[in-house]
Amino acid sequence: MSSHKDNTSRLMKFWKLLGPGLITGASDDDPSGIATYSQAGAAYGLSTLWTALIAFPLMAAIQKMCATIGIVTSQGLTGTLKKHYPKSILYLMVLFSFPGIVLNIGADIAGMGAVGNLLFPKIESTYFSVFFTILLLVLIIYLPYQKIASILKYLCIVLLVYLVVPFLYKQDVLLILKSAVIPSLQFNKKYVAILVGILGTTISPYLFFWQASMEVEEMKHKTKHLVVNKNIIHDMKQDVDFGMSFSGIVMFFIILTTGTVLYNNGIHQIDTVEQAALALKPLAGNFAYLLFAIGVIGTGLLAIPVLSGSLSYIISETFGWEQGLDKKFHEAKAFYLVIAVSLMLGLSLSYIGITPIQALIYSAILYGLTAPVLIAIILHISNNKEVMGIYTNNKLTNVLGFITLFLMTIAAITLLYFQFFAAE
């Protein structure tokens, strides 16, 4: 009996330790991310499954650097950029981040609306999109940070549905294992574009900003005298490792679901999350379809506050405005207005003729262009003893960071080439 109690208390202690790392990792699997993974699975079966294992250490390394910067400097990434780098770099980041994040929000809101319409066909998708936008806006403005963090944390559990879906369909375990550990490469435009899309979806610039800012918020709530010590850094690393592995596992299972159920049944073109959910219905059954669809709405509710919040932290820190999700509306009006504007602009995209797929492509290009520059800056800050003191990167983190920088630079060049120069 006592060992059961000990296990429960250990589990509760670990759950309390989880925070920004888990939320960041889970929000990475947003509706637009699910669409990308579904497309990869439907088009190429299990041949992109290995990317989930490759992406995890790279994501974890970058997010840990961002988290450490936030903890050590007591500032978000934008504040550190503003203090130590030319203003031109900062404004360039804002210029690219704003439209990229708004387009991503728009794609996610549209995805949630479309899936809502699938579950309740009598209600138009636009009504669902408006409902979810207003609901999120009210929750973000009226709830204090601790409440928002707690809700986001529990919303992460919704993602567990994707771990169930593949088992509702007969699976070839040996093929799954082989596909997971042995990279399969095809040298054609569409396959490379999918790989670039997966990289861009998993290692997104807005997550860098969010992670650093959230660590600052967490520190404010944990301790009055922002004293950094090795225990705080150790707990943060555990949180980030768990969050990024959770994100990678969900990504793995979404590719597994669509790569077996859809691919094996000749469905190779999936452009949106609702198409993926709908295609599952006759093949894997109503339960799988419902779980997949509910997961999309849950991830949207989780990811959109992260997207809009990260944008607001970027802009507020750039212009020196009062900021923080723990502040009331009247204490940080500009901060909350940026969140409101980003949500409304995201919602309006479908009304001005930008489809979710177009929004995804445009945001991928903008993310692709900013990610290598940001990763280079993050590496530079993380190795700067004047800024980081004794908490500079170790060798392994630097190796993983530079591999990420190399891959994201190649991805950015490839993305631009395919978008503007390669023939169809």
N, C-alpha and C positions, 0 to 999 in steps of 0.2 A: 504493500500500500504506500509506504514512504517513498519507494523508488518511483512509483507513478506520480506522486506529488512533486518529487524532485524534477522529474522530466517535464511536468507541466509548468513548474516555476521557471525552469531553464528556457522553455519555449516562450513563455511570456516575457522573460528578460530579453531574449533575442528579438522578439517582435517589437518591444519598446525601443531597442537599439536601432531598428530599421527606420529610415526616414527619407531624406532627399535622394539617396542612392536608389532605393526601391521605386520611389515615385518617378524618378527620371528614367530608369530602365523600363518600367511598365509603360510610361507615356510614349516611349520610342515606338511601341507597337500600336500606333494610332490607326484610325480607319484607312488613311492613305498608305501607311506601312503595310497593313493587312492586304490592301489591293495589290501592292508591289509583290509581296510574297506569294499571293494567290496566282498572280500572273506568271511568276517564275515556276511554280509547281505545275500549273495547267499546261504551260508551253513546253517545259523540259522535264517533266516527271521529277525524279529524285536527283537529277544530275546537278542541282544547285544546293542540295542539302548540306554539303560540306561548308558552305559559306557561313552557316550559323556558328560552327566551331572556330573558324578563322576570325570572325568578327568579334567574338567575346573578349579575348585578351586586348585587342586594339581599343575597343570601346572602353573597357575598364581602365586601361592605362591613361587615356585622355581625360576621362571623367574624374579619376583620382587626382590628376594634376589640377584640374579646375577646382575641385573641392578643397584641396590643400591651399591653393591660392586664396580662396574665400576665407578659410579658417585663419590662415597666417596674417593676411592683410586686413581682415575685418571689412573688406570691400568686395563688391561684385567684380566680375571680369572687366566690365566697362570702366569702373572706377580706377582699377589698376592700369588699364590701357591709357586712361585720361592722364594719370599721374606720371607715367614713365615713358610714354611714346608720343610721337608727333600727333597733333590734332587731326591732320589729314587722314591718318590710318583709322582713327576713331570715327570720323564722319563717313568714311568709305564703308566701314562695317555697318553703321546705322542705315546708310543709303541702300545697301544690299539686303540687310536683315529685315527691314520694314516690309517691303513688298513680298519677300520670300515667305515670311511668317504669315502674313495676311492671306496669301494664296493657299498656304497649307491649312490655315483655319477654315478657309472657304471650302476646300476639298473635303475636310473632315465633317463640317456641318452638312454639306450636301450628301455625303455618304451616310450619315446618321439619319437624315431625313428620308432618303431612299429606302433604307432598311426599315424604318418606322412604317413606311407605306407598304412594304412587303408583309409586315406582321399584321397591319390593319389596312387592308386595301381600300376601304371606303374613305379613308382620310388621305388627302393629297400630301405628297412628300414635302411641299413647301410649308404646309402648316406645321409639320413636325420640325422642320429646320428652324422656323420662327420660335416654336415652343422651346426647343433645346437651347437656342441662343439666349432667350429671355431668362430661362431657368438658371443657366450658368452665370449670367450677368448678375442676377439677384443674389445668388449664393456667394459669388466672389466678393461683391461689395458689402454684403451684410454680415458675413461670417468672419470671425477673427482667424488669424493664421493657423493657430493650433487646431481649430475645428476643421478648416479647409484641409490641412495636412492629414488629419485623422480620416476624413471622408475619402481623400485621394488614396490613402493607404489601404483602406478597406475595399475601394473600387478595384485595386490591383487583383483582388481575389477573383473578380469577374474573368480575368484572363485565363484562369485555370480551366475554363470550359474548353479551350482549344487543345488541352491535353487529353480531353475525353473523346473529342470528335473522331480522331483516326481509328480508335478502337471499336467504333460502331461499324466498321468496314473491315473485311478480311485483309490482313497485312502479311507481307513477306519479310520476316524479321531479318534474315541474312542479307537480303538486298538493301534493306534500310541501313544496317550496320556498315556494309561495304560503301554505300553512297555517302555516308556521314564522314568516313575517315579517308576515303580515296578521292581527291579532287578530280572532277570530270570537266574537261575544257573543250569548248567548241570555238573555232575561230571564224565566227560570222557576226555580222552587224547586230542582229537581234539578240544573240546570246550575250555578247559583250555589253550591249546596252542594258540587259537585265542585271548583269553583274555590277555595272556602274550604279544602276538604280538601287540595288540592295545595299551597296556601300554607302551611297548618299542618304538612304533612309535610316540606316543604323547609326551612322556617325554624322549627326546633324548639328550645325553651329548653334541653334537655339538652345540645345541641351547643355552646351558648354556654359552659356550665360546663366541659365536656370540653376545648374548645379552649384556654381560659385555663390550666387545670391541666396539660395536656400540654406547653404551651410552657414552663412552670416546670420540669417534669421534663426536657425537652430541654436547657434552659439548664444544669441541674445536671450533665448528662452532657457538654455541650460545653465548659464553662469552669468552673473552680473559683471564680473571683471574679466572679460574676454581673454582669459589666460590659456595659451595654447600649451598642451603637453602631449607626450607620446601616447597616452591612453586615448585622448580625443582623436588623434590621427589614426590610431589602430582601429577604434570603433568606426570611424568614417570609412576606412578601407574595407572593413567587413561589410558595411552597409552597401557601398558601391559595388563590391564584388558580387554580393547576393543580387542586387538590382540588375546588374548587367547580365549575370548568368540567367536570371529569370526572364529577361528580355530575349536572350538568345534561345532559351528553351521554347518560348512561345513562338518565335520566328520559325524554329525547327519544325514544330508541330503543325503550323499553318502550311508550310511548304510540303510537309508529309501528307497532310489531308488532301490538298489540291493535287499534289503530285501522284497520288495513288487513285483517289476517287474520280477526279475529273480527267486527268491525263489518260488513265487506263480505259476510260469510256469515250475517248475521242474528242473531249472538249479541251481545245488547246488555246482558245482566245478568251481571256477574261480581262476586262478593262476596269471594272468597278467592283466594290465589295458586294453590292446587291446582286450582281451577276454571279459571283462566287457562291453566295448563300443560296440563290435560286437554283443554280446548277446542282448543288448538293442534294436538294430535296428529293428528286426521284431516284437518286443513286444511293444515298446513304441513309435515307429515311427522314421523316418529319423531325425527329428529336435532334439529329445532327444539324439540320437546317435551322431549327429554332435556337440551338446553342450558339451556332456560328453568328446568327443575326443579333442575338442579345449581346454577344461579346463585342460586336462592332459598336453598339450604342454605349456600352460600358466603357470601352476604350476611348471613345469620343469625349465622354463626360470627364474622363481622366486627363486626356491629352490637351484639350482646348484651354483649360485654365493654365496649363504649363506653357503652351505656345503664347497665349496673350500675356501671361505674367512675365515670361522672359523678355518679350518685346517691351513691356512697360518698364522693367528694370533697366534695360539697355537705354531707352530714351530718357528716363528720369535721372539716371546716373550721368548721362552725357550733359544734360542741361542743369544739373545740380538741384533738381526738384526733390521735395519731400517724398519718400517712397517707403513701401513695405506693406505686405499683406496683413501684418498685425496692426496696421493703423486704421482708424475709422475714416470714412469717406471725407469728412470735413477737415481731417488732418493731412490728407494727401490727395486732394481733388484731382490734380493733374495726372497723378499715377493711375488712379481709377478711370479717369477719362480716356487715357490711352488704351486701357483694357476694353472699355466700352466701344471706342471707335474701331479698334481692331476686329472686335466681334461683329459689329455692324457692317464693316467693309467686307469681311469674310462672307457674311450672309448675303450681301448684295451682289456678289460675283455672278451667281446663277441668273440674276435678273438682267445683267448687262451682257449676257451671252458667253461668259467664260465657263466652259464645262469643267467638271471635277478633274477629268483627265488632262485638260490643258493647264489647269491650275497646278496639278502635280508636276507636269513637265517643266513649267516656268519656275516653280519653287525649287525643283531639283537642280536646274541650271544655276539659279542664284545661290543656293546652298553649296553647289559644287565649286563655284568660283570663290566663295568666301572661306570654305572649310580649310583648304591648304594654308592660306594666309594666317588664319586664326590659329591653326595647329602649330605653325612655325612660331608665332608670338607666344603661345602658351608654353612651348618648349623653352623659349628664350627666358620668359619670366621664371619658370620652374627651375632653371639652372642659375638664376641670378641671386647670389648670396646677399646682396644689399637689400633685396626685396624679401627673400624667403628665409634668410638666416641659416639655421641648421637643417631646415626642412626642404633642401633642394633635392632634385631627383636622384635616385640611385641608378646604377648602370642598366638594370633590367628595364626599368620604366623608360629610360632614355632610348634604349634599343627598340622597344615596342612603339614609343612615340615617333621615332624616325621612320620606322616601317610604315606606320599609319600615314605620316606626312608624304612618304613616297607614293603609297597606293592612292591616296586622295588626290595627289597632284596628277598622277597618270589618269585617274578617273575623270578629273576636271578637263584635261586635254582631250580625252576620248569623247566625253560628253559633248564638248564644243564641236569637235570634228564631226561626230555623227549628226549633230543638230543642224550645222550650217554648211558642211562641205561634202559629206558622204552622199552618194547617189542612193536613191531608194532601192 
